Amino acid sequence: MLTTGDEAQRRKLYHDVLTRLHQDAVYLPISYVSLMSVARQEVGEIPFAPVTSEIPFDQITPVTP
């Protein structure tokens, strides 16, 4: 790919390689996200949001004694 100095040719080569990878390659996940929450029991169940940086405060319901 990097054997040419011509940017248009290089772009074409990159496009070809990425297209082949997309069509023929097998992608296997090599990691996963593991989430844990720590809180007092009075807080109640804390659901997890689809994005780890979001905290769904509207879904947290306190436990009534």
PDB file of N, CA, C and O in Angstrom:
ATOM      1  N   MET A   1       0.809  -1.186   0.000  1.00  0.00           N
ATOM      2  CA  MET A   1       0.000   0.000   0.000  1.00  0.00           C
ATOM      3  C   MET A   1       0.853   1.251   0.000  1.00  0.00           C
ATOM      4  O   MET A   1       0.585   2.200  -0.736  1.00  0.00           O
ATOM      5  N   LEU A   2       1.862   1.244   0.815  1.00  0.00           N
ATOM      6  CA  LEU A   2       2.669   2.449   0.935  1.00  0.00           C
ATOM      7  C   LEU A   2       3.827   2.463  -0.050  1.00  0.00           C
ATOM      8  O   LEU A   2       4.789   3.210   0.126  1.00  0.00           O
ATOM      9  N   THR A   3       3.735   1.634  -1.089  1.00  0.00           N
ATOM     10  CA  THR A   3       4.816   1.588  -2.067  1.00  0.00           C
ATOM     11  C   THR A   3       4.680   2.677  -3.111  1.00  0.00           C
ATOM     12  O   THR A   3       5.578   2.861  -3.933  1.00  0.00           O
ATOM     13  N   THR A   4       3.589   3.392  -3.094  1.00  0.00           N
ATOM     14  CA  THR A   4       3.399   4.442  -4.078  1.00  0.00           C
ATOM     15  C   THR A   4       3.327   5.799  -3.388  1.00  0.00           C
ATOM     16  O   THR A   4       2.799   5.925  -2.283  1.00  0.00           O
ATOM     17  N   GLY A   5       3.857   6.785  -4.046  1.00  0.00           N
ATOM     18  CA  GLY A   5       3.788   8.147  -3.537  1.00  0.00           C
ATOM     19  C   GLY A   5       2.563   8.885  -4.048  1.00  0.00           C
ATOM     20  O   GLY A   5       2.239   9.976  -3.577  1.00  0.00           O
ATOM     21  N   ASP A   6       1.886   8.281  -5.015  1.00  0.00           N
ATOM     22  CA  ASP A   6       0.692   8.886  -5.602  1.00  0.00           C
ATOM     23  C   ASP A   6      -0.480   8.724  -4.629  1.00  0.00           C
ATOM     24  O   ASP A   6      -0.895   7.605  -4.327  1.00  0.00           O
ATOM     25  N   GLU A   7      -1.005   9.850  -4.144  1.00  0.00           N
ATOM     26  CA  GLU A   7      -2.062   9.788  -3.136  1.00  0.00           C
ATOM     27  C   GLU A   7      -3.339   9.150  -3.671  1.00  0.00           C
ATOM     28  O   GLU A   7      -4.010   8.421  -2.941  1.00  0.00           O
ATOM     29  N   ALA A   8      -3.684   9.402  -4.913  1.00  0.00           N
ATOM     30  CA  ALA A   8      -4.888   8.807  -5.496  1.00  0.00           C
ATOM     31  C   ALA A   8      -4.742   7.287  -5.585  1.00  0.00           C
ATOM     32  O   ALA A   8      -5.686   6.556  -5.286  1.00  0.00           O
ATOM     33  N   GLN A   9      -3.581   6.815  -5.989  1.00  0.00           N
ATOM     34  CA  GLN A   9      -3.324   5.374  -6.069  1.00  0.00           C
ATOM     35  C   GLN A   9      -3.338   4.751  -4.675  1.00  0.00           C
ATOM     36  O   GLN A   9      -3.880   3.664  -4.479  1.00  0.00           O
ATOM     37  N   ARG A  10      -2.742   5.445  -3.714  1.00  0.00           N
ATOM     38  CA  ARG A  10      -2.717   4.939  -2.342  1.00  0.00           C
ATOM     39  C   ARG A  10      -4.137   4.854  -1.778  1.00  0.00           C
ATOM     40  O   ARG A  10      -4.479   3.884  -1.101  1.00  0.00           O
ATOM     41  N   ARG A  11      -4.960   5.860  -2.053  1.00  0.00           N
ATOM     42  CA  ARG A  11      -6.352   5.850  -1.600  1.00  0.00           C
ATOM     43  C   ARG A  11      -7.092   4.651  -2.189  1.00  0.00           C
ATOM     44  O   ARG A  11      -7.873   3.995  -1.499  1.00  0.00           O
ATOM     45  N   LYS A  12      -6.841   4.367  -3.474  1.00  0.00           N
ATOM     46  CA  LYS A  12      -7.473   3.225  -4.139  1.00  0.00           C
ATOM     47  C   LYS A  12      -7.020   1.915  -3.492  1.00  0.00           C
ATOM     48  O   LYS A  12      -7.833   1.014  -3.286  1.00  0.00           O
ATOM     49  N   LEU A  13      -5.740   1.805  -3.172  1.00  0.00           N
ATOM     50  CA  LEU A  13      -5.219   0.596  -2.539  1.00  0.00           C
ATOM     51  C   LEU A  13      -5.805   0.396  -1.139  1.00  0.00           C
ATOM     52  O   LEU A  13      -6.193  -0.715  -0.779  1.00  0.00           O
ATOM     53  N   TYR A  14      -5.867   1.472  -0.355  1.00  0.00           N
ATOM     54  CA  TYR A  14      -6.480   1.379   0.971  1.00  0.00           C
ATOM     55  C   TYR A  14      -7.945   0.963   0.860  1.00  0.00           C
ATOM     56  O   TYR A  14      -8.408   0.116   1.624  1.00  0.00           O
ATOM     57  N   HIS A  15      -8.670   1.548  -0.079  1.00  0.00           N
ATOM     58  CA  HIS A  15     -10.076   1.205  -0.279  1.00  0.00           C
ATOM     59  C   HIS A  15     -10.214  -0.279  -0.612  1.00  0.00           C
ATOM     60  O   HIS A  15     -11.107  -0.953  -0.097  1.00  0.00           O
ATOM     61  N   ASP A  16      -9.339  -0.783  -1.466  1.00  0.00           N
ATOM     62  CA  ASP A  16      -9.381  -2.196  -1.845  1.00  0.00           C
ATOM     63  C   ASP A  16      -9.134  -3.105  -0.639  1.00  0.00           C
ATOM     64  O   ASP A  16      -9.858  -4.079  -0.435  1.00  0.00           O
ATOM     65  N   VAL A  17      -8.123  -2.789   0.150  1.00  0.00           N
ATOM     66  CA  VAL A  17      -7.794  -3.611   1.319  1.00  0.00           C
ATOM     67  C   VAL A  17      -8.931  -3.580   2.337  1.00  0.00           C
ATOM     68  O   VAL A  17      -9.330  -4.627   2.844  1.00  0.00           O
ATOM     69  N   LEU A  18      -9.456  -2.396   2.641  1.00  0.00           N
ATOM     70  CA  LEU A  18     -10.525  -2.289   3.627  1.00  0.00           C
ATOM     71  C   LEU A  18     -11.806  -2.956   3.144  1.00  0.00           C
ATOM     72  O   LEU A  18     -12.543  -3.528   3.947  1.00  0.00           O
ATOM     73  N   THR A  19     -12.081  -2.890   1.847  1.00  0.00           N
ATOM     74  CA  THR A  19     -13.253  -3.566   1.289  1.00  0.00           C
ATOM     75  C   THR A  19     -13.104  -5.073   1.410  1.00  0.00           C
ATOM     76  O   THR A  19     -14.056  -5.762   1.777  1.00  0.00           O
ATOM     77  N   ARG A  20     -11.926  -5.588   1.107  1.00  0.00           N
ATOM     78  CA  ARG A  20     -11.689  -7.036   1.239  1.00  0.00           C
ATOM     79  C   ARG A  20     -11.827  -7.495   2.687  1.00  0.00           C
ATOM     80  O   ARG A  20     -12.419  -8.539   2.961  1.00  0.00           O
ATOM     81  N   LEU A  21     -11.277  -6.711   3.611  1.00  0.00           N
ATOM     82  CA  LEU A  21     -11.414  -7.060   5.024  1.00  0.00           C
ATOM     83  C   LEU A  21     -12.876  -7.072   5.444  1.00  0.00           C
ATOM     84  O   LEU A  21     -13.312  -7.967   6.167  1.00  0.00           O
ATOM     85  N   HIS A  22     -13.624  -6.089   4.995  1.00  0.00           N
ATOM     86  CA  HIS A  22     -15.038  -6.005   5.356  1.00  0.00           C
ATOM     87  C   HIS A  22     -15.825  -7.192   4.810  1.00  0.00           C
ATOM     88  O   HIS A  22     -16.710  -7.713   5.489  1.00  0.00           O
ATOM     89  N   GLN A  23     -15.516  -7.616   3.611  1.00  0.00           N
ATOM     90  CA  GLN A  23     -16.273  -8.683   2.968  1.00  0.00           C
ATOM     91  C   GLN A  23     -15.825 -10.084   3.384  1.00  0.00           C
ATOM     92  O   GLN A  23     -16.653 -10.989   3.487  1.00  0.00           O
ATOM     93  N   ASP A  24     -14.547 -10.272   3.622  1.00  0.00           N
ATOM     94  CA  ASP A  24     -14.018 -11.622   3.798  1.00  0.00           C
ATOM     95  C   ASP A  24     -13.512 -11.955   5.199  1.00  0.00           C
ATOM     96  O   ASP A  24     -13.450 -13.129   5.565  1.00  0.00           O
ATOM     97  N   ALA A  25     -13.157 -10.963   5.975  1.00  0.00           N
ATOM     98  CA  ALA A  25     -12.520 -11.236   7.261  1.00  0.00           C
ATOM     99  C   ALA A  25     -13.553 -11.597   8.321  1.00  0.00           C
ATOM    100  O   ALA A  25     -14.713 -11.189   8.252  1.00  0.00           O
ATOM    101  N   VAL A  26     -13.108 -12.363   9.289  1.00  0.00           N
ATOM    102  CA  VAL A  26     -13.931 -12.721  10.434  1.00  0.00           C
ATOM    103  C   VAL A  26     -13.455 -11.871  11.603  1.00  0.00           C
ATOM    104  O   VAL A  26     -12.271 -11.864  11.939  1.00  0.00           O
ATOM    105  N   TYR A  27     -14.380 -11.163  12.209  1.00  0.00           N
ATOM    106  CA  TYR A  27     -14.037 -10.330  13.357  1.00  0.00           C
ATOM    107  C   TYR A  27     -14.471 -11.043  14.629  1.00  0.00           C
ATOM    108  O   TYR A  27     -15.631 -11.430  14.769  1.00  0.00           O
ATOM    109  N   LEU A  28     -13.549 -11.212  15.536  1.00  0.00           N
ATOM    110  CA  LEU A  28     -13.844 -11.839  16.815  1.00  0.00           C
ATOM    111  C   LEU A  28     -13.600 -10.823  17.921  1.00  0.00           C
ATOM    112  O   LEU A  28     -12.559 -10.165  17.933  1.00  0.00           O
ATOM    113  N   PRO A  29     -14.538 -10.685  18.850  1.00  0.00           N
ATOM    114  CA  PRO A  29     -14.304  -9.752  19.954  1.00  0.00           C
ATOM    115  C   PRO A  29     -13.175 -10.268  20.843  1.00  0.00           C
ATOM    116  O   PRO A  29     -13.122 -11.453  21.169  1.00  0.00           O
ATOM    117  N   ILE A  30     -12.289  -9.381  21.222  1.00  0.00           N
ATOM    118  CA  ILE A  30     -11.167  -9.792  22.064  1.00  0.00           C
ATOM    119  C   ILE A  30     -11.308  -9.253  23.481  1.00  0.00           C
ATOM    120  O   ILE A  30     -10.466  -9.517  24.340  1.00  0.00           O
ATOM    121  N   SER A  31     -12.371  -8.499  23.719  1.00  0.00           N
ATOM    122  CA  SER A  31     -12.601  -7.982  25.060  1.00  0.00           C
ATOM    123  C   SER A  31     -14.092  -7.749  25.255  1.00  0.00           C
ATOM    124  O   SER A  31     -14.874  -7.807  24.306  1.00  0.00           O
ATOM    125  N   TYR A  32     -14.466  -7.490  26.475  1.00  0.00           N
ATOM    126  CA  TYR A  32     -15.854  -7.166  26.776  1.00  0.00           C
ATOM    127  C   TYR A  32     -15.874  -6.215  27.962  1.00  0.00           C
ATOM    128  O   TYR A  32     -14.908  -6.117  28.719  1.00  0.00           O
ATOM    129  N   VAL A  33     -16.978  -5.528  28.106  1.00  0.00           N
ATOM    130  CA  VAL A  33     -17.121  -4.576  29.196  1.00  0.00           C
ATOM    131  C   VAL A  33     -17.809  -5.263  30.364  1.00  0.00           C
ATOM    132  O   VAL A  33     -18.863  -5.876  30.201  1.00  0.00           O
ATOM    133  N   SER A  34     -17.221  -5.160  31.515  1.00  0.00           N
ATOM    134  CA  SER A  34     -17.807  -5.714  32.726  1.00  0.00           C
ATOM    135  C   SER A  34     -18.113  -4.547  33.662  1.00  0.00           C
ATOM    136  O   SER A  34     -17.225  -3.765  34.002  1.00  0.00           O
ATOM    137  N   LEU A  35     -19.368  -4.437  34.073  1.00  0.00           N
ATOM    138  CA  LEU A  35     -19.768  -3.319  34.919  1.00  0.00           C
ATOM    139  C   LEU A  35     -20.190  -3.808  36.293  1.00  0.00           C
ATOM    140  O   LEU A  35     -20.734  -4.903  36.437  1.00  0.00           O
ATOM    141  N   MET A  36     -19.932  -2.987  37.297  1.00  0.00           N
ATOM    142  CA  MET A  36     -20.310  -3.318  38.652  1.00  0.00           C
ATOM    143  C   MET A  36     -20.725  -2.021  39.340  1.00  0.00           C
ATOM    144  O   MET A  36     -20.110  -0.974  39.132  1.00  0.00           O
ATOM    145  N   SER A  37     -21.762  -2.097  40.152  1.00  0.00           N
ATOM    146  CA  SER A  37     -22.144  -0.921  40.933  1.00  0.00           C
ATOM    147  C   SER A  37     -22.083  -1.282  42.410  1.00  0.00           C
ATOM    148  O   SER A  37     -22.407  -2.402  42.806  1.00  0.00           O
ATOM    149  N   VAL A  38     -21.665  -0.320  43.211  1.00  0.00           N
ATOM    150  CA  VAL A  38     -21.574  -0.516  44.650  1.00  0.00           C
ATOM    151  C   VAL A  38     -22.363   0.615  45.302  1.00  0.00           C
ATOM    152  O   VAL A  38     -22.070   1.791  45.087  1.00  0.00           O
ATOM    153  N   ALA A  39     -23.372   0.249  46.106  1.00  0.00           N
ATOM    154  CA  ALA A  39     -24.192   1.253  46.788  1.00  0.00           C
ATOM    155  C   ALA A  39     -24.851   0.616  47.999  1.00  0.00           C
ATOM    156  O   ALA A  39     -24.913  -0.607  48.119  1.00  0.00           O
ATOM    157  N   ARG A  40     -25.341   1.462  48.893  1.00  0.00           N
ATOM    158  CA  ARG A  40     -26.087   0.960  50.049  1.00  0.00           C
ATOM    159  C   ARG A  40     -27.383   0.327  49.574  1.00  0.00           C
ATOM    160  O   ARG A  40     -27.892   0.685  48.512  1.00  0.00           O
ATOM    161  N   GLN A  41     -27.924  -0.611  50.345  1.00  0.00           N
ATOM    162  CA  GLN A  41     -29.165  -1.289  49.969  1.00  0.00           C
ATOM    163  C   GLN A  41     -30.324  -0.312  49.837  1.00  0.00           C
ATOM    164  O   GLN A  41     -31.226  -0.531  49.029  1.00  0.00           O
ATOM    165  N   GLU A  42     -30.313   0.775  50.629  1.00  0.00           N
ATOM    166  CA  GLU A  42     -31.398   1.743  50.594  1.00  0.00           C
ATOM    167  C   GLU A  42     -31.526   2.433  49.238  1.00  0.00           C
ATOM    168  O   GLU A  42     -32.596   2.935  48.893  1.00  0.00           O
ATOM    169  N   VAL A  43     -30.457   2.459  48.485  1.00  0.00           N
ATOM    170  CA  VAL A  43     -30.488   3.113  47.172  1.00  0.00           C
ATOM    171  C   VAL A  43     -31.374   2.327  46.216  1.00  0.00           C
ATOM    172  O   VAL A  43     -32.019   2.920  45.352  1.00  0.00           O
ATOM    173  N   GLY A  44     -31.418   1.034  46.350  1.00  0.00           N
ATOM    174  CA  GLY A  44     -32.223   0.199  45.464  1.00  0.00           C
ATOM    175  C   GLY A  44     -31.410  -0.273  44.273  1.00  0.00           C
ATOM    176  O   GLY A  44     -30.189  -0.120  44.226  1.00  0.00           O
ATOM    177  N   GLU A  45     -32.110  -0.844  43.319  1.00  0.00           N
ATOM    178  CA  GLU A  45     -31.442  -1.381  42.129  1.00  0.00           C
ATOM    179  C   GLU A  45     -30.979  -0.240  41.230  1.00  0.00           C
ATOM    180  O   GLU A  45     -31.723   0.707  40.975  1.00  0.00           O
ATOM    181  N   ILE A  46     -29.759  -0.344  40.760  1.00  0.00           N
ATOM    182  CA  ILE A  46     -29.202   0.655  39.855  1.00  0.00           C
ATOM    183  C   ILE A  46     -29.031  -0.006  38.495  1.00  0.00           C
ATOM    184  O   ILE A  46     -28.148  -0.847  38.329  1.00  0.00           O
ATOM    185  N   PRO A  47     -29.858   0.357  37.518  1.00  0.00           N
ATOM    186  CA  PRO A  47     -29.728  -0.250  36.186  1.00  0.00           C
ATOM    187  C   PRO A  47     -28.515   0.320  35.456  1.00  0.00           C
ATOM    188  O   PRO A  47     -28.044   1.414  35.765  1.00  0.00           O
ATOM    189  N   PHE A  48     -28.030  -0.428  34.501  1.00  0.00           N
ATOM    190  CA  PHE A  48     -26.902   0.027  33.706  1.00  0.00           C
ATOM    191  C   PHE A  48     -27.397   0.626  32.406  1.00  0.00           C
ATOM    192  O   PHE A  48     -28.329   0.116  31.784  1.00  0.00           O
ATOM    193  N   ALA A  49     -26.767   1.705  32.006  1.00  0.00           N
ATOM    194  CA  ALA A  49     -27.104   2.356  30.738  1.00  0.00           C
ATOM    195  C   ALA A  49     -26.339   1.671  29.617  1.00  0.00           C
ATOM    196  O   ALA A  49     -25.345   0.993  29.878  1.00  0.00           O
ATOM    197  N   PRO A  50     -26.786   1.835  28.359  1.00  0.00           N
ATOM    198  CA  PRO A  50     -26.067   1.229  27.239  1.00  0.00           C
ATOM    199  C   PRO A  50     -24.660   1.795  27.057  1.00  0.00           C
ATOM    200  O   PRO A  50     -23.783   1.125  26.511  1.00  0.00           O
ATOM    201  N   VAL A  51     -24.448   3.023  27.514  1.00  0.00           N
ATOM    202  CA  VAL A  51     -23.136   3.660  27.418  1.00  0.00           C
ATOM    203  C   VAL A  51     -22.587   3.768  28.836  1.00  0.00           C
ATOM    204  O   VAL A  51     -23.279   4.247  29.735  1.00  0.00           O
ATOM    205  N   THR A  52     -21.354   3.328  29.042  1.00  0.00           N
ATOM    206  CA  THR A  52     -20.805   3.260  30.394  1.00  0.00           C
ATOM    207  C   THR A  52     -20.630   4.619  31.044  1.00  0.00           C
ATOM    208  O   THR A  52     -20.535   4.695  32.269  1.00  0.00           O
ATOM    209  N   SER A  53     -20.583   5.693  30.273  1.00  0.00           N
ATOM    210  CA  SER A  53     -20.402   7.015  30.860  1.00  0.00           C
ATOM    211  C   SER A  53     -21.726   7.655  31.275  1.00  0.00           C
ATOM    212  O   SER A  53     -21.724   8.749  31.841  1.00  0.00           O
ATOM    213  N   GLU A  54     -22.851   6.999  31.006  1.00  0.00           N
ATOM    214  CA  GLU A  54     -24.158   7.538  31.376  1.00  0.00           C
ATOM    215  C   GLU A  54     -24.684   6.829  32.621  1.00  0.00           C
ATOM    216  O   GLU A  54     -24.549   5.613  32.759  1.00  0.00           O
ATOM    217  N   ILE A  55     -25.277   7.595  33.515  1.00  0.00           N
ATOM    218  CA  ILE A  55     -25.902   7.029  34.709  1.00  0.00           C
ATOM    219  C   ILE A  55     -27.394   7.323  34.612  1.00  0.00           C
ATOM    220  O   ILE A  55     -27.782   8.491  34.611  1.00  0.00           O
ATOM    221  N   PRO A  56     -28.241   6.299  34.530  1.00  0.00           N
ATOM    222  CA  PRO A  56     -29.682   6.524  34.358  1.00  0.00           C
ATOM    223  C   PRO A  56     -30.363   6.891  35.684  1.00  0.00           C
ATOM    224  O   PRO A  56     -31.068   6.068  36.269  1.00  0.00           O
ATOM    225  N   PHE A  57     -30.153   8.122  36.154  1.00  0.00           N
ATOM    226  CA  PHE A  57     -30.712   8.551  37.433  1.00  0.00           C
ATOM    227  C   PHE A  57     -32.233   8.445  37.459  1.00  0.00           C
ATOM    228  O   PHE A  57     -32.813   8.191  38.515  1.00  0.00           O
ATOM    229  N   ASP A  58     -32.881   8.634  36.328  1.00  0.00           N
ATOM    230  CA  ASP A  58     -34.342   8.581  36.289  1.00  0.00           C
ATOM    231  C   ASP A  58     -34.883   7.167  36.524  1.00  0.00           C
ATOM    232  O   ASP A  58     -36.072   7.005  36.799  1.00  0.00           O
ATOM    233  N   GLN A  59     -34.036   6.149  36.422  1.00  0.00           N
ATOM    234  CA  GLN A  59     -34.480   4.770  36.611  1.00  0.00           C
ATOM    235  C   GLN A  59     -34.112   4.210  37.985  1.00  0.00           C
ATOM    236  O   GLN A  59     -34.491   3.086  38.311  1.00  0.00           O
ATOM    237  N   ILE A  60     -33.383   4.973  38.786  1.00  0.00           N
ATOM    238  CA  ILE A  60     -32.991   4.509  40.117  1.00  0.00           C
ATOM    239  C   ILE A  60     -34.142   4.792  41.079  1.00  0.00           C
ATOM    240  O   ILE A  60     -34.576   5.934  41.233  1.00  0.00           O
ATOM    241  N   THR A  61     -34.624   3.737  41.719  1.00  0.00           N
ATOM    242  CA  THR A  61     -35.739   3.895  42.660  1.00  0.00           C
ATOM    243  C   THR A  61     -35.285   3.467  44.047  1.00  0.00           C
ATOM    244  O   THR A  61     -34.870   2.324  44.239  1.00  0.00           O
ATOM    245  N   PRO A  62     -35.361   4.379  45.020  1.00  0.00           N
ATOM    246  CA  PRO A  62     -34.937   4.029  46.376  1.00  0.00           C
ATOM    247  C   PRO A  62     -35.856   2.984  47.000  1.00  0.00           C
ATOM    248  O   PRO A  62     -37.040   2.906  46.675  1.00  0.00           O
ATOM    249  N   VAL A  63     -35.300   2.197  47.887  1.00  0.00           N
ATOM    250  CA  VAL A  63     -36.067   1.186  48.608  1.00  0.00           C
ATOM    251  C   VAL A  63     -36.735   1.882  49.794  1.00  0.00           C
ATOM    252  O   VAL A  63     -36.078   2.611  50.538  1.00  0.00           O
ATOM    253  N   THR A  64     -38.024   1.660  49.967  1.00  0.00           N
ATOM    254  CA  THR A  64     -38.721   2.248  51.115  1.00  0.00           C
ATOM    255  C   THR A  64     -38.608   1.306  52.301  1.00  0.00           C
ATOM    256  O   THR A  64     -38.827   0.103  52.162  1.00  0.00           O
ATOM    257  N   PRO A  65     -38.266   1.848  53.475  1.00  0.00           N
ATOM    258  CA  PRO A  65     -38.083   0.980  54.656  1.00  0.00           C
ATOM    259  C   PRO A  65     -39.380   0.416  55.183  1.00  0.00           C
ATOM    260  O   PRO A  65     -39.377  -0.326  56.166  1.00  0.00           O
TER     261      PRO A  65
END
